[in-house]
């Protein structure tokens, strides 16, 4: 079995996560009224969430280019776990079983990105700590 290249896998995970956030955020923002009709949130709040997700995608790309990969993976993984929980909780406000399934599916997608970031973190070489003198 080949060993996963943590650096390469981590960078791809963050790029794909950002792309997913752009698509999901734009979809949520553009269809906020329809989405709001199926859940107990105001359309303006749904649109704001969609826009925030698009802005977050930019933040993920910024982190990818500006901070240590290990730190970026940890931050995004933590955010994804919290987002998956939040999205899952929104499913309790859904009007129909189909909407519940759709919302839970998005929560699972987000959680899977967190898993990919955890795998990348685990595959990264451990940082070398200087010896004590």
Helices and strands as residue ranges (DSSP letters): H 6-30, H 32-38, H 43-66, H 69-90, G 91-93, H 97-123
